[in-house]
């Protein structure tokens, strides 16, 4: 069932993602023109042009992603000691790393830099990297394997790091890691992932009966400047894709019972005081 969910989520997202929808609208306008449906073609073309202008000039992706990034406070007070630190995959590009024989980092590199910071801050904490491959056709390229190479290069070879390499999504991150570690009820753990992704991640860990303290990083929205108008189509479209994908993930995870609640936050999750 987990495999069906994984494959179905990839197929559905390939169709409903904002960039795919714009392409489909463009193709539809062209086909309507080919078949002589000129009125329909003009309407679709006008809609496509309108969307391109709106996305190009307005940071609507940030409007959608900001509520997610603000569910948990940034730089919250840290405990004196923790038993372990978990970082979710999503910062590395396994295929390119192996193809070029060199570690390649992607857009979520803040997850790794903050993991290194907390690893130094808590020298006795158990370190965990969880992440396999989120691609349907490239399961042989594991992010955890690339992470091990990177951490060894950065001087963490002396630390006992646990690498979980079989998970394909956030649900499996939590499920597989809990099975590996069997954490005690009184243990304190930190979770590192992108701020927009933290609500869904915390919800999954709570559903696995694992209260864990969030440490959100990798912010995408410009705090205090969300109402600006400027042309930045590439970044705006990228943020919109990220935001819509995460909201769809939150809803689908809640419907399928993978999270404890739809939108966990500082005052409404399993680790809240």
C-alpha positions as CSV (number, residue, x, y, z in Angstrom):
1,X,0.0,0.0,0.0
2,X,2.9,2.4,0.8
3,X,4.3,1.8,-2.7
4,X,1.0,2.5,-4.3
5,X,0.7,5.7,-2.4
6,X,4.3,6.7,-3.3
7,X,3.8,6.0,-7.1
8,X,0.3,7.6,-7.2
9,X,1.6,10.8,-5.5
10,X,4.3,11.2,-8.1
11,X,1.9,10.7,-11.0
12,X,-0.7,13.0,-9.7
13,X,1.8,15.7,-8.9
14,X,3.3,15.5,-12.4
15,X,-0.2,16.5,-13.7
16,X,-1.4,19.1,-11.2
17,X,1.8,21.0,-10.4
18,X,1.6,24.7,-11.5
19,X,4.3,24.4,-14.1
20,X,2.7,21.4,-15.6
21,X,-0.7,23.1,-15.7
22,X,0.7,26.1,-17.6
23,X,2.3,23.8,-20.1
24,X,-1.0,21.9,-20.5
25,X,-2.8,25.1,-21.0
26,X,-0.4,26.1,-23.8
27,X,-0.8,22.8,-25.5
28,X,-4.6,23.0,-25.2
29,X,-4.6,26.4,-26.8
30,X,-2.5,25.2,-29.7
31,X,-4.7,22.1,-30.2
32,X,-7.8,24.2,-30.1
33,X,-6.3,26.4,-32.8
34,X,-5.3,23.4,-34.9
35,X,-8.9,22.1,-34.8
36,X,-10.3,25.5,-35.7
37,X,-11.8,26.3,-32.3
38,X,-10.5,29.8,-32.4
39,X,-12.6,31.3,-29.6
40,X,-11.6,28.5,-27.2
41,X,-8.0,28.9,-28.2
42,X,-8.1,32.6,-27.5
43,X,-9.7,32.1,-24.1
44,X,-7.1,29.5,-23.1
45,X,-4.3,31.6,-24.4
46,X,-5.6,34.6,-22.4
47,X,-5.8,32.5,-19.2
48,X,-2.3,31.2,-19.8
49,X,-0.9,34.8,-20.4
50,X,-2.7,36.0,-17.2
51,X,-1.2,33.3,-15.1
52,X,2.2,34.0,-16.5
53,X,1.9,37.6,-15.6
54,X,0.6,37.0,-12.1
55,X,3.2,34.5,-11.3
56,X,5.9,36.6,-12.8
57,X,5.1,39.8,-10.9
58,X,3.6,38.6,-7.6
59,X,5.1,36.3,-5.0
60,X,2.0,34.2,-4.7
61,X,4.1,31.2,-3.9
62,X,5.5,33.0,-0.8
63,X,1.9,33.9,0.2
64,X,1.1,30.2,0.2
65,X,4.3,29.1,1.8
66,X,4.6,31.7,4.6
67,X,1.8,30.2,6.8
68,X,3.6,26.9,6.8
69,X,7.0,28.5,7.6
70,X,5.4,30.4,10.5
71,X,3.9,27.4,12.2
72,X,7.0,26.9,14.3
73,X,9.2,29.7,15.7
74,X,12.6,30.1,14.2
75,X,15.6,29.7,16.4
76,X,13.6,28.5,19.4
77,X,15.4,28.0,22.7
78,X,17.4,24.7,22.7
79,X,17.6,22.3,25.6
80,X,20.8,22.0,27.6
81,X,21.2,18.4,26.3
82,X,19.5,16.2,23.7
83,X,19.7,12.5,23.0
84,X,19.7,12.8,19.3
85,X,19.5,14.9,16.2
86,X,17.6,13.9,13.0
87,X,17.9,15.6,9.7
88,X,15.6,14.7,6.8
89,X,16.9,14.2,3.3
90,X,16.1,16.5,0.5
91,X,19.3,18.6,0.4
92,X,21.4,16.4,-1.9
93,X,21.2,15.3,-5.5
94,X,22.2,11.6,-5.5
95,X,22.2,10.9,-9.2
96,X,24.4,13.9,-10.1
97,X,26.6,13.1,-7.1
98,X,27.4,9.6,-8.4
99,X,27.6,10.7,-12.0
100,X,30.2,13.3,-11.2
101,X,31.8,11.5,-8.3
102,X,31.4,14.6,-6.2
103,X,28.8,15.5,-3.6
104,X,26.1,17.8,-5.2
105,X,23.9,19.8,-2.9
106,X,20.4,21.1,-3.9
107,X,18.1,23.8,-2.6
108,X,17.8,22.4,0.9
109,X,21.5,22.7,1.8
110,X,20.5,24.7,5.0
111,X,19.4,21.4,6.4
112,X,23.0,20.1,6.2
113,X,24.7,23.3,7.5
114,X,22.4,23.4,10.6
115,X,22.9,19.7,11.2
116,X,26.6,20.3,11.4
117,X,26.0,23.3,13.7
118,X,23.9,21.2,16.1
119,X,26.2,18.2,15.9
120,X,29.0,20.5,17.2
121,X,26.7,22.0,19.8
122,X,25.8,18.6,21.1
123,X,28.9,16.4,20.8
124,X,27.4,13.4,22.7
125,X,24.1,13.4,20.8
126,X,23.2,10.5,18.4
127,X,23.2,11.8,14.8
128,X,20.8,10.4,12.2
129,X,20.4,11.1,8.5
130,X,17.2,9.7,7.0
131,X,16.7,9.7,3.2
132,X,16.8,7.3,0.4
133,X,15.4,8.2,-3.1
134,X,12.2,10.1,-3.8
135,X,12.3,9.2,-7.5
136,X,10.3,6.4,-8.9
137,X,12.9,5.3,-11.5
138,X,16.1,6.0,-9.6
139,X,15.8,4.0,-6.4
140,X,19.4,2.8,-6.7
141,X,20.7,6.3,-6.0
142,X,20.4,6.8,-2.2
143,X,20.8,10.2,-0.6
144,X,22.0,8.7,2.7
145,X,25.0,7.2,0.9
146,X,26.0,10.6,-0.5
147,X,25.4,12.1,3.0
148,X,27.9,9.7,4.5
149,X,30.6,10.7,2.0
150,X,29.9,14.4,2.7
151,X,30.0,14.1,6.5
152,X,33.2,12.1,6.3
153,X,34.7,14.8,4.1
154,X,33.6,17.4,6.7
155,X,35.3,15.7,9.6
156,X,32.3,13.8,11.1
157,X,33.8,10.3,10.5
158,X,34.5,10.0,14.2
159,X,30.9,10.4,15.2
160,X,28.6,7.5,15.3
161,X,26.1,8.6,12.6
162,X,23.1,6.4,11.7
163,X,22.2,6.5,8.0
164,X,18.6,5.4,7.0
165,X,18.6,4.9,3.2
166,X,15.3,3.1,2.4
167,X,12.7,5.9,2.9
168,X,11.1,7.4,-0.1
169,X,9.0,10.1,1.5
170,X,8.4,11.9,4.8
171,X,6.1,9.2,6.2
172,X,8.8,6.5,5.6
173,X,11.4,8.8,7.1
174,X,9.6,8.8,10.5
175,X,8.5,5.1,10.3
176,X,11.9,3.7,9.3
177,X,13.9,5.9,11.7
178,X,11.7,5.0,14.6
179,X,12.2,1.3,13.9
180,X,15.9,1.7,13.8
181,X,16.2,3.7,17.0
182,X,13.3,2.6,19.2
183,X,13.5,5.9,21.2
184,X,12.5,6.0,24.8
185,X,9.6,8.0,26.0
186,X,11.9,10.3,28.1
187,X,14.5,11.0,25.4
188,X,14.9,14.4,23.8
189,X,15.3,14.6,20.0
190,X,15.7,17.4,17.5
191,X,14.3,17.3,14.0
192,X,15.8,19.4,11.2
193,X,14.0,20.0,8.0
194,X,12.9,23.0,5.8
195,X,10.5,25.3,7.6
196,X,7.7,24.8,5.0
197,X,8.0,21.1,5.5
198,X,8.1,21.1,9.3
199,X,4.3,20.9,10.0
200,X,3.9,17.7,7.9
201,X,7.1,16.2,9.3
202,X,6.1,16.9,12.9
203,X,2.6,15.5,12.2
204,X,4.1,12.3,10.9
205,X,6.5,11.9,13.9
206,X,3.6,12.5,16.3
207,X,1.5,9.9,14.5
208,X,4.4,7.5,15.2
209,X,4.1,8.4,18.9
210,X,7.5,10.2,18.9
211,X,7.4,13.7,20.4
212,X,10.3,15.6,18.9
213,X,11.4,19.2,19.0
214,X,11.3,21.0,15.6
215,X,14.3,23.0,14.4
216,X,13.1,24.6,11.1
217,X,15.5,25.9,8.6
218,X,15.7,26.9,4.9
219,X,13.1,29.7,4.7
220,X,11.7,30.6,1.3
221,X,9.5,33.6,2.0
222,X,10.8,37.2,2.5
223,X,9.5,38.0,6.0
224,X,8.1,41.5,6.2
225,X,8.1,42.0,2.4
226,X,5.4,39.7,1.1
227,X,3.3,42.5,-0.7
228,X,6.0,43.5,-3.1
229,X,5.6,43.6,-6.9
230,X,8.7,42.7,-8.9
231,X,9.3,40.5,-11.9
232,X,11.0,37.2,-10.8
233,X,9.2,34.5,-12.7
234,X,11.6,31.6,-12.1
235,X,11.8,32.0,-8.3
236,X,8.1,32.8,-8.0
237,X,7.1,29.7,-10.0
238,X,9.5,27.6,-7.9
239,X,8.1,28.8,-4.7
240,X,4.6,28.3,-5.9
241,X,5.4,24.7,-6.9
242,X,6.9,24.1,-3.5
243,X,4.0,25.6,-1.6
244,X,1.3,23.8,-3.6
245,X,3.1,20.5,-3.3
246,X,3.4,20.8,0.5
247,X,-0.2,21.8,1.0
248,X,-1.3,18.8,-1.2
249,X,1.0,16.6,0.9
250,X,-0.5,17.9,4.1
251,X,-4.0,17.2,3.0
252,X,-3.2,13.7,1.5
253,X,-1.3,12.7,4.6
254,X,-4.1,13.7,6.9
255,X,-6.7,11.9,4.8
256,X,-4.7,8.7,4.7
257,X,-4.0,8.9,8.5
258,X,-0.2,9.5,8.2
259,X,-0.3,12.6,10.3
260,X,-1.7,13.4,13.7
261,X,-3.4,16.6,12.6
262,X,-3.7,18.7,9.4
263,X,-1.5,21.6,10.4
264,X,0.7,21.1,13.5
265,X,2.2,24.2,15.1
266,X,4.0,25.3,18.2
267,X,0.9,25.1,20.4
268,X,-0.8,22.1,18.7
269,X,1.5,19.1,18.3
270,X,2.5,16.1,20.3
271,X,5.5,17.9,21.9
272,X,3.7,21.1,22.8
273,X,3.8,22.1,26.4
